Amino acid sequence: MKKIVLAFLCFFYLSTNLFSQHSYPASSGNQPIMDDFFTVKETFLYEVKYGFLKLGWVEVELLSDTLYNGITSKHLVTEIRSNSRIPLVGKELDLFHSLFFINKDGIPVTSYYWKDNVDEDKYKEIVYEFDRIENVVRYKEEDDTRDTLDLVEPATSGQEIFFFSRLYAGSDINSRLPVYVTKKLGYINMTNSSKIEMRKYAPFDGNVETYLSEGTTENIDGPFGFSGDFRAWFLADDLRVPLEARVKVLFGNAIVRLIEYKREEL
């Protein structure tokens, strides 16, 4: 289950009650910039399904700013919880952290990334450190292997796709992002479209206007038969809220779908 969700994380990632429904205006056609995302406090809860099985949940939240190596950085955290009712799955709870900042081109880039395997009490089980003085990425993986890779900008740990993809959704502009994962450098390539598609999602009233982006990964190993192809839908609003991702696996699609969304003005 965790590996299917990680595939999703590599693609992507009004003040009201968390369980209430929302209606947001359609976009004026202008693309968001990174600063727009920091004018609100957003919380996302996604359900992960494979066929008729509900595998678990993914919660995404941007925490308060923090200082890292003298640079004010954003702190993005993703919590993955398994559905322990599924036989042989058991209880899984992992936290993925990214400290990132916005480069001169307005793109989010990673400073420090780590994974906490909470259910097994293994903290910082995976670590990727982005050294822009030495131009290297230092990593420690689950098997305790450690090494360095050449840093290629805009260098990310993958979680930043949650914001990066929103910059281009609905734009008709193709995008490409370097991602450091599983001991190597890979890329996420996305083809974006301004075509409107009507779809229904639990946090919103009725059908909403959405944009579809399609893409593939390059030099990124795919778990469970993941072919590298994916589709992702975004709300056609001012912030291009990520709504759904469909990942091809060996026998069908894994679906990550938004079920709760909270937005508070700051």
N, C-alpha and C positions, 0 to 999 in steps of 0.2 A: 504494500500500500504506500509506504513512504517513497519508494522509487517512482511510482506513477505520479505522485504529487510533486516530486522534485522535477519531473519532466515539465509539469505545468509551470512551476516556479521559474524555470529557465525560459519561459515564453513571456511569460508575461513579465503582475504581482503588483443651512436650515437647522436648527437645533430641535430635535424631536426624539421621542422614545425609540430605543433600538428595535423594538418589535412592530413599530407602526409603519404604515406605507407612506411613500413619498411621491410627489409629482414635481419634476424639475422642468424648466423651459428647454426647448430645443436649442441647439447651438446656433449662434449667429453666423457660423461659418469660419470664425477665427480659430486658429489652433491655440491650445493652451501653451504656456511656457512654464518652466519648473516653479517659478515664484508663485504661480496661481495655486499650486497644490499646497502651499504652505500658508495660505490665507484661511484654511479650514482645518478642522480636526476630523479625519475620516477613520472609520472602523469598518472592516469587511469580514463577513463570515461566509465561507463557501462550503458546499457539500460536495464530496467526491464519490462518484458512482461508477461502477463497472458492470454493465448489464443491469440486472435487477439487484445487485449487491450495493449497499451503502457502505463504502469502505471507511469513511471518516470525515473529518472536518478540517478546514484550513482557516485560520484567523490571521488577518494582516493589519498591522497598526504602526503608525509613525509615532515614536516616542519623543520626548523633549530633546533639544539639541544637547550635544556633548562636545567637549574639547578633546581632540586627539592629535598628538604631535604638533600642538600649537595652532591647529586649524579647527574652527567651529564646524562640526559635522552633524548631519542628520542621522538618526538611529531608527532603522527599519527593522521590525521584528515580525517573524512569521511563526505561528504556532501550528503544529500538525498533531492532531489527535486521531487515533484509530478508533474504529467501532469494535469494541471488545466483545460484542455479542456474536461476531462472525467466528465460527470455529477455526482454530489454528492461527488466528490473527493476534489475539491477546491485546494487552494494553500497551500502546505505543504513544509516547509524548516527546516530541522533539521541538526545540526552539532554534530558529535560524536568525542570526543577527548580522546586519550590515551597517557599518559606519561609512557614510558617503558624503561628498560635497559636490557642488556644481562647478564645472570647469568653465573656462573663458568662452566656450562655444555654447554654454547653456545646457550641457549634457551631464547627467549624474554619473560620477565615477567613484569607485570603491577605495576606501583607505584601509579598512580592516573588516574581515568577515570571520564568523565562527559559528559552529553548531554545538548546541548542548543536547546530549542524549539524556533527557531527564529521567525517563523510566528506568534506565540502567545506571543512573548516577555517574554518567561520564560527561563532564563538562569540558568545553572546548575540545571535543572529540575531533573536530576538523577545524583548521585555522588557515586562513589565507591573508598574508600581510603584503600590502602594496607599497613598495619603497620607490618613491619618485625621485629620490636623490641618486640612488644606485641604479635606477631603472630596472628593477627586478621584482618578481613576485615570489615570496617565500611561502611555502605551504607545509602543513602537517596533515596527513590523511588518517582515516580510521585505522589503518593497519600500522600506524606510527611511522610510515615512511616520510622523510623530509627531504626537500630539494628546492631549487630555485628555477624560475622560468624568466625569460626576457619579457619585459613589460611593454605591451602594445596599447596605445591609447585609442579611444577612451576605455580604459581597462575597468572591468567590473567583475563581481563575483556571481552575477546572474540574477540576484534578487532585484537589482535596479531596473530590470526589464519591466517591472510593475509600474514604474513611472515613465521610462523611456518609450515604451510602446504607446502610451497615452499621448505623447507629444506628436505622434504621426498618424494616429487613428483618424480616419475620415479625410485624409489629406491628398490621396492619390500620389504620395511620395513614398518610394521604397526606402527601407531603413535596414541598417546592419550594425550589430553590436558585438564587440569582442567579449567573450566570457571565459573566465578561468575556473575550471571545474574538473574533477577527477584527474588531477595531476597534469593537465595540459590546457592549451589555449584552443578554444573553439569559437564559433560565430553563430549568431542568430540572425537570419535573414527574413524580412517581412515585406509582403506586398500589401499595401493599404489601399482602401477604396473609399470614395465619397458617396457611394451608392447607399441609399437608406433602405433598411430592412426592418419590418415591424416584427417584434418578438415580445414575449411576456415573461416577466421575472417577478418573483414573490415580493420584493421590497417596494415595488412600484404599482400604481393604480393602472389597470388595464394594459393594453399593448403600448409599447414605447418604441421610439425610433432608435435604431442601432446602426453601427458601422461594423463591417466584417473585415478582419485582416487575416491573411493566410501566409504561412511561412514554412520554413524548414531550418534544421540545424546543420551545422557543418563541423565535422571533427569532434562531435559530442556523442559519446556512447549512449545508446538508448536502452533503458531497462524494459523487461517484459515484452521484447519484440518491437519496441518503439522505433518507428521508421524514420523519424526526423521531421515528418510533416505534421502540421497542426492548423487549427482554425481558432480564432478568438473574436468575440463580440464585445463591443464597447458602447456604452450609452452615448447617444448623440446630444450630449449636453455640454456645458462649458468646461467640464473637467474630464470628459471621456471615461466615465466610470467603467472599470473592467467587469464584465458581466459573466462571461463563460469562456472556457477553453475546452476544445475537444482534441484529444491526443490519440493518434493511431497507435494501437498496440497489436499484439499477435492475433487476437481473436476479437476484433471490433474496436471500440473507442472507449477510452476513459474520459469521463465528463466531470469537469469542475465548474460548478454553477453557483452564482451568488444567491444566498437565501436571506441574508440580513445586511443592511447597510445603514450607517449612521453618519451624518454630516453636521458638524457644528461650526458656525462662524467664529473666527478668532478675533 
